[in-house]
Amino acid sequence: MPGRKLVIVESPAKARTIAAYLGEGFTVEASVGHIRDLPQPSELPAEMKKGPFGKFAVDVDNGFQPYYVVDPDKRKKVADLKKALKDADELYLATDEDREGEAIAWHLLAELKPKVPVKRMVFHEITREAIQRALASPRDLDERLVDAQETRRILDRLYGYEVSPVLWRKVRQGLSAGRVQSVATRMVVERERERMAFREAEYWDVKGTFRLVDGAAAADDTAFDARLLSLGGTRVATGRDFDDRGALRGRGDVVQLGEAEARAWASALEAAAFSVLEVETKPYTRKPAAPFTTSTLQQEAARKLRMGSRQTMRVAQALYENGYITYMRTDSPALSREATDAARRQAADLYGPEFVPDHPRVYSAKNKGAQEAHEAIRPAGDHFRTPGQVGRELSGDQFRLYELIWKRTIASQMADARGSTASVRLGADAALAAGDAPTRAVFAASGTVITFRGFLAAYEESRDAERYADDSGAGAGAGGERGEREARLPQMAAGDPLTAVALTPDGHRTSPPPRYTEASLVKALEERGIGRPSTYAATIGVIQDRGYVTGRGQALVPSWLAFAVTRLLEENFDRLVDYDFTAAMEEDLDAIAAGQKDRVAWLSRFYFGGGEGATTADALGLRDLVENHPDIDAREVNSIEIGDGIVLRVGRYGPYLEDAAAPTGDDGSPRRASVPEDLAPDELTVAKARELLETQPDGDRVLGEDPATGTTIVARSGRYGPYVTEVLPEPEIPEGLSAAEKKRRLAAAPKPRTGSLFRSMQLQTVTLEDALRLLSLPRVVGVDPATGEEITAQNGRYGPYLKKGTDSRTLPSEDAIFDTTLEEALAIYAQPKRGRGQAASAAALRELGPDPVSTKPIVVKDGRFGPYVTDGETNATLRKGDEVESVTLERAAELLAEKRARGPVKRTSARGGARKPAAKTTRKPAAKK
């Protein structure tokens, strides 16, 4: 009986798809991502914490040797893989063919220690043909790719662990710095600084609607619009002519019209005799965009589908693993010959042979360091399935993303769009006042007429918001189509007379630079050569999770915390957030992957400094840069000048304003006010700051005395929100007591009653009566006659609830705390017990269909920690980017499969082994043939 072959991939979904193609004789298992990583230094064995691995889990003094451990939640998975390997005669490592996938394969090889032949199996799409081809042509493990990924992992550990503690000490605990995330944060902050410094300018022009005199009685399609271009040979200013301070850039070569002047010229030109001055016509040709790379897919999905980078990559991963598209992490726009032929055939079948050029289009990567690339992201297979053909299999985000990829791929092999562009100048002479010399007013109109749509019949690329979108209608909104304006200009020739149907003065205001969106930030990072497109989704996710950036619609808005972090890095570690330095670092990492640089020598130079060719700028390595940085004034770093003596400070519990010129306390302390979370930095003007300082209560707001106790009741703003409390006298501590006794007596002193404000209450308007009701909680509702237990109503971290012994039940509203009767409470307790934190209604939010493993129905529910999917046996929380409304059955099944694969989490001590120094040829386990 022939032996079995064990195939290991990353995900359960990928394993299921491949298993269906391999059939009998193969066992396909999923590692569920990485099985090993660098542990936190606190998780190291006790004997190692004071050794060379103690600071980073990397021995920087001995060739930057990493110490890897199996993740605690992967130990069961590793045990299962070892068990499966015992029954196998061959091992195929079929992880993705990129640095990450190669590293996963290396870790599997190092941990499983197989005694059977090992083969590296790679493919770019999961189709039956591709799997069979990969099976027939395996290769060895690529040591250079492993080197490159390992270097990145060690580099990021060194960077984060050296710089992040500085942020903890000087800004706030829990912050992080990173090679790419800190630079991305700086880019978003710099754009917001530009918006804050921006000063609006107003300018006017005149919009006219014209018609040929001979066509006055004809249809309205002879009418066209034009804008005032110049007066007396001097161009009329547009938004592009103003700088960010609201001043004209030119000197005398443009004229800025105000409202009165624009109205005057519109009136003066009403009776003027217009004629065509110049007509220029040019042929128009536009080529299709290249097939998708990781970066361009993220950009277009954000613009067209409003999908974030993480969501896009998650959906693309599912499409790839289920055999619908090729591998989704690639820098290359190239298509294979089979894909090119498939696209051309399908374009000809769907749109006609005239829509396909005579020769295939060939695309190549612009980035000289392009790697992890096999070919562009495209529909899988040698014959593409149309969106209509997969419509019954895919839905929601998966269908929309597949359709986008299919359209882009087909369009990339279609003919150019063709047409013509026309630019018309028309004018008239007029004077503003009697006796004035006539002035020539020139208007301009332009448009593109598409005569052959070519690839536009299938797909049109979107673009990001443009700053000067108000000028002549040239721009498109965020995510709008590029869209050529198919203006229907009538046939005209120089000298043709025109009639002004309407002349309207039109006012404009300059706009600040648009904020980054996920799409435009990805584009900017790629253009600067910072990071790798395959990591952009994770980078943007990190800066959002850390609170550096929040979303406002599609725009990325930096927090004041990001301002403080960026300022600290710019002023003390400028090289680490320098764009060119970070891009050069990326090129070096690519060189390591190509075998052109030695990773140990490169890491040594980065961390310790010096080295061959070192300049003054990089003589200091990361270690000395951090250890020898100048003393950082934490108060200065966390302060941003708003104006007029008002300063914003980034405090431990959030940003607040401080006006030193308006002291309020007896001790001369400055007036303070917190800053609302939803107020963007560029919206915090001096006027807005004054408003906040004047409307927010400063310090305690005295509400009155408790008639029962005589204590003063005050309202305060605290770390966890506004609350009310009573002011108790300080306990009397006799002199001469020991410190321990003083501490004991202070601990035994009465504690003030406190109560958080309800969501419906405001700190500025809460009354003494409200406060006394809050301080009376918990409220005794009554006694359960069956058990004799007391039932209380109270407000907690997760909202209002009833409590009877250890049994808690959720109340429907905060008012119910005071209104619920004993009968109503008993009725609530008579209902079945639901999970902690569940809403009163435990009904499923959505029903998705049967789970492929358990065959039980999968539903989406809302839980204490947010929405989750369950089949009744296994629960899996939705990840960031998963939406209740759009999560698919496939995604839910994948989450449940990953949860089952992890098994129960056991908190045991980390174990593992250091990689021992060895020659490069034997440093890593060689793939067995």
VENFEN-V338339 format. One line per field, one symbol per residue. burial: + if it has 24 or more other ideal C-beta (glycine too) atoms within 12 Angstrom, else -. A space follows every 50 residues. Layout:
burial->???
This chain:
burial->---++++++++++++++++-++---++++++++++++++-+-++---+-- --++++++++--++++++++++++++++-+++-++--+-+++++++++++ ++++++++++++-+-+-++++++++++--++--++--+++++++++++++ ++++++++++++++-++--+++--++++++++++++++++++++++-+-- ++++++++++++---------++++++++++---++++++++-----+-- ---++++---++-+++-++--+-++++-+----+-+-+++++++++++++ ++++++++++++++++++++++++++++++++++++-+++-+++-++--+ +---+++--++-+-+-+-++++++++++++++-++++--+---+++++++ ++++++++++++++++++++++++++++-+-+------++++++++++++ --++++++++++++++++-+++++++-++--+-++-+-++-+---+++++ --++++-+-+++++++++++++++++-+++++++++++++++++-+++++ ++-+++++++++++++++++-++++++-+-+++-+++++++++---+-++ -++++++++--------+-++++-++--+-------++++-+---+++++ +--++++++-----------+++++---+++++++--++--++--+++-- +-+--+----+-+++++---+++++++----------------------- --++++++--+-+--+-+-++++++++++-+--+------++++++--++ ++++---++++--+-+++-+----+--++--------++----+++-+-- +++---+++++++---+++++--++++++-++++-+++++++++++++++ ++-------+-+-++--------++-+--
